Amino acid sequence: DVVMTQSPLSLPVTLGQPASISCRSSQSLVYSDGNTYLNWFQQRPGQSPRRLIYKVSNRDSGVPDRFSGSGSGTDFTLKISRVEAEDVGIYYCMQGTHWPRTFGQGTKVEIK
Amino acid sequence: EVQLFESGGGLVQPGGSLRLSCAASGFTFSSYAMSWVRQAPGKGPEWVSAISGSGNTYFVDSVKGRFTISRDNSKNTVHLQMNSLRVEDTAVYYCAKSMQGDSWGQGTLVTVSS
């Protein structure tokens, strides 16, 4: 199985400041169709996961533009340009190229 | 608006069976793969199974031979039949649209305990 490794696992941030989460995969996530299926999910306390970013850098409908994704191959990043109180939660990367789909361990974002 | 509603969870003894259902609306159901993802208490999500629009099925190794997935495109529903349940199957089970997790339901809790 493809192992997804996130860092850091805990991220205390000051409101209004940027935040960045790294995700690395044990294999390339480039699929045979040329797309890279790397997704980012947000899970707020007590809620279901919600996808924020698909195919590395595409924001889902309704996702604020302070969230951005980048990367290629095996190395990916989720950035929040200015953290707001509603961004508190756990963020997971997930590879959608290989079966079984696999998630990173999660990064807990909290306000300092 | 995409809506996914899971049902069928509950408490079951080890070795028992449960059938989960997911009712979908707000999109052309037959055109999308559907997935089941579980999350054990305090843990991250784990992709369990998926079924393509045409009926091809996929399972994580830990449930192969015990779980089956099916869909009824006429009723916009997907099912997960879980047999020979183990304590380690205890989790909230989510239904998700596609194999990329476009949208998720609210989940249904499955507890396997004696």
Chai-1 contact restraints between the chains, C-beta under 6 A:
chainA,res_idxA,chainB,res_idxB,connection_type,confidence,min_distance_angstrom,max_distance_angstrom,comment,restraint_id
A,N39,B,Q100,contact,1.0,0.0,6.0,A-B,restraint_1
A,S48,B,W104,contact,1.0,0.0,6.0,A-B,restraint_2
A,S48,B,Q106,contact,1.0,0.0,6.0,A-B,restraint_3
A,S48,B,G107,contact,1.0,0.0,6.0,A-B,restraint_4
A,P49,B,W104,contact,1.0,0.0,6.0,A-B,restraint_5
A,R51,B,G101,contact,1.0,0.0,6.0,A-B,restraint_6
A,Y54,B,Q100,contact,1.0,0.0,6.0,A-B,restraint_7
A,G96,B,Q100,contact,1.0,0.0,6.0,A-B,restraint_8
A,W99,B,Y58,contact,1.0,0.0,6.0,A-B,restraint_9
A,P100,B,W47,contact,1.0,0.0,6.0,A-B,restraint_10
A,P100,B,V60,contact,1.0,0.0,6.0,A-B,restraint_11
A,R101,B,W47,contact,1.0,0.0,6.0,A-B,restraint_12
A,F103,B,G44,contact,1.0,0.0,6.0,A-B,restraint_13
A,F103,B,P45,contact,1.0,0.0,6.0,A-B,restraint_14
A,G106,B,G44,contact,1.0,0.0,6.0,A-B,restraint_15
